[in-house]
């Protein structure tokens, strides 16, 4: 019964090997967008990302490191 309720809340949960791919995809997307914003800011004479986005960029890269070390198949 509890598992059924969890599936109802979460929907279809991908297998573990796909979770690593999903996490990498979202992190890479976030990092890529932040790099584009940073590059455009630098081209416009700004010092870089605003502090809030810089924190997000650094955190995303910290999270990406262990994800990259995770085997593709769990």
N, C-alpha and C positions, 0 to 999 in steps of 0.2 A: 504494500500500500504506500509506504513512504517513498520508495523508488518511483512509483507511478506519479506521485505528486511532484517530485523533483523534476522528472522528465516533462511534466506539464508546465512547470515554471521555466525551465531552461530550454525547452524545445529539443530538437535533435542535437545531441552532443557528438562532435566528431571523435573518431578514435584517437588515442593518445599520439600516434605518429603524426596525425594531421594537426594536432594542437600546436606542436612545435612550429610547423609551417605557418599556421595562423598567427602565432605570436610574432614570428619573424616578419611576416607580411605587414602587420600593423606597425611594428616598430620601424621597419625600413621606410614605410610611407611617412610616418611622423618625422623621422630624422631627415628624410629627403625634402619635405616641405619646409622644415625649419632651416635647412641649409640654403634653400632658394631665397627665403625671406632674409636670412643673414647676408647673403651675397648681394641682394638688391639694396639692402640698407647700407652696406659698405660702398657700393657704387654711387649711392646718393650722399656720400660724405658723412654718414652716421658711423658711430663706433661699433656697431654690430646689433645684435638682438636686444630688445628690451629685457630687463632683468627677469621678468616672469617667463619669457620665452627661452631665455638662456638657461634658466633652471630646468625647464622642460627638455631642452636639447641635451643637457648634461645627464639628466636622469634617464632619458631614452637610451643614450649611449651606454650608461652603466648597466641598464637592463639588457641591452643587446649583447654585451660581452658573454655572460653565462649562457644565453640562449644560443649563441653561435657555437659554443663548446658542447652543447647537447647533441648527442648523436641523432641523425635523421630518423633512425628507427629506435623506438623505445621498447 
